[in-house]
Amino acid sequence: MGTVKVGLAVEDDSGLDSRVSSRFGRAPYLAIVELEDGEIGGVRVVENPGASARSGAGIKAVQRLLEEGVRVAVAGAFGPNAMTALEELGIETVELAGVSVEEALQRIRTKLQGQ
Amino acid sequence: MMVSVSGGKGGTGKSTVAVNLAALLSRDLRLVLADLDVENPNDHILLGAELAGERPVNIMLPFVNYQKCIKCGACGRVCDTGAMLISPDGLPYVIPRLCSGCRSCYFACPVDAIVEGKRTIGYTYLSELELGESKITLVTGSLREGEEHTPPVVLAARRRALSVEADLHLVDTSAGTSNSVAAAVDGSRLLIAVTEPTPLGLHDLDLILEMAQTLGIEAWVVINRAGIGPEDDHVRLVRERGAEIVARIPYSRRVVESYIRGVPIVLHRPDSPEAEEFRRLAEMVRGVVS
């Protein structure tokens, strides 16, 4: 199954312990996780440009994930603009919040194995 | 001369004050009422009038010539509203609803691949109406449903209102203190801030008075629904901000009745204490205009 990059909207910058945010566009950070054959290869937490955007926050977050080559996006909820863009671009969305990045990845592992 | 009616908080009675002042002041002044609350224009409803003379408000909408595009991403980097999404293959996609029509992408593109199109985001109207003995010109701005960029519509309606010669341009703004409100009231001789005796009314009054101070516009305060709560903090705030409470409209069922009928209370119930207070306020405004 090779390498898959997952982008998670998170509330804090604590690596795999970061909490997945209930919102996508306005979450303060984005965690970028590389999964190699289902195993966590590496995690980086970057600032979400959408957090400070005056408008179009969701699109700015999507743009950042695209730059990272992310194929799966995770957040508690996605706004209409972000959802439209992600669907158009063929990026899978998973709605999940209130858990750590590590837990979130475990929960969606079966889904990711289809990638 | 321009006089604005604003107030910060939504639902305080800005439009009620504006239409009653318009009805009174138009008796001996040539008056244009500009309804610049473009997300929710309702002066025509309160005046029982029909909107007429529709004109579209268009803004620039970028299109991409994909044969010219070199996938440099410059358009996406300069876009402030997130309307230009750069896909993984490097090509830009326009999301029209987010675009404010600022043209940054057009100027940033090094190969002229951005083509100027246009999009209608709202309309302006101009209605001539008769109110009892007098006549007024009502100019209305209206944002299309689903759109979010109000300033172009506010400015277009303001321009249209100012293009009509008059002794007094009376401007009714939206709630808040956004750049749309600042653009609406800019250049006014006087700002009439309508508030109500509630904690939220107090909070938003502070914001609108600060805005008036920043813009250098003299502010008068009208307390609407007077009697429903304490006004001590309002009195203190208005003094601190160097403004003045000039009128208190009593909380009354008659105001609601005239609202529902679409007839300003000064015409519907001219004998009421509310109408008397509006007449007193109108006299004060007339003193400023002449």
Interface residues (C-beta under 8 A of the other chain):
Chain A: G50 A53 R54 S55 G56 A57 G58 I59 K60 V62 Q63 L66 G69 N81 T84 A85 E88 L89
Chain B: G76 C79 D80 T81 G82 A83 L85 I86 S87 P88 Y93 I95 R97 L98 E148
